[in-house]
Amino acid sequence: MIVNRYLQELCSAYAAEAIDRRTYIRERRRLIDGAIADLTLAPPNIPEAFKPDATVIDLDATIELPRAPATDSQGGGSGS
């Protein structure tokens, strides 16, 4: 459904701070109301400069976090 794609674009633009909260709410309401009324919808009003260039993200990139050295200060040794 095209409304889902429009809503995803709108959410992405809001998350990227490309549009303000008022515009986000107004456009979201327009899209949902139009979908309920079964109207032909125009895409959300998002400035061209903020549309994403790609939709694929690099999931292979990892971050190595430093690990704290293991210590035996927990009192769980072989004490008698």
SVG drawing of the C-alpha trace seen along z (x, -y; Angstrom):
<svg xmlns="http://www.w3.org/2000/svg" viewBox="-14 -23 56 49">
<polyline fill="none" stroke="black" stroke-width="0.4" points="0.0,0.0 1.4,-3.4 0.2,-5.0 2.6,-2.8 5.5,-4.0 4.5,-7.6 4.2,-7.2 7.7,-5.6 9.1,-8.5 7.4,-10.9 8.7,-9.2 12.2,-9.0 12.2,-12.7 10.9,-13.5 13.6,-11.3 16.3,-12.9 14.9,-16.3 14.2,-17.3 10.7,-18.5 9.4,-19.9 6.9,-18.3 3.9,-20.4 4.6,-19.5 5.0,-15.8 1.7,-15.7 -0.2,-17.6 1.1,-15.4 0.6,-12.2 -3.0,-13.2 -3.6,-14.1 -2.2,-10.7 -4.2,-8.7 -7.5,-10.6 -7.0,-10.2 -6.4,-6.5 -9.6,-6.1 -11.6,-8.1 -10.0,-6.1 -8.7,-9.2 -5.9,-9.4 -3.0,-10.8 -0.1,-13.0 3.3,-12.1 4.1,-13.9 5.5,-17.4 9.2,-16.7 11.9,-19.0 14.0,-17.3 17.3,-18.0 16.3,-15.7 15.1,-12.7 17.5,-9.7 19.9,-8.8 19.9,-5.1 17.6,-2.8 20.1,-0.1 22.3,-0.3 25.6,1.5 24.7,4.1 28.2,5.7 29.9,2.8 30.6,3.7 32.0,1.8 34.4,3.5 33.8,2.4 36.7,2.7 36.3,5.4 37.2,4.9 39.8,7.4 38.4,10.4 39.0,10.3 38.4,12.8 37.1,10.3 33.6,11.7 34.4,14.1 33.5,17.1 36.9,18.9 37.6,22.3 37.9,21.0 37.3,23.3"/>
</svg>
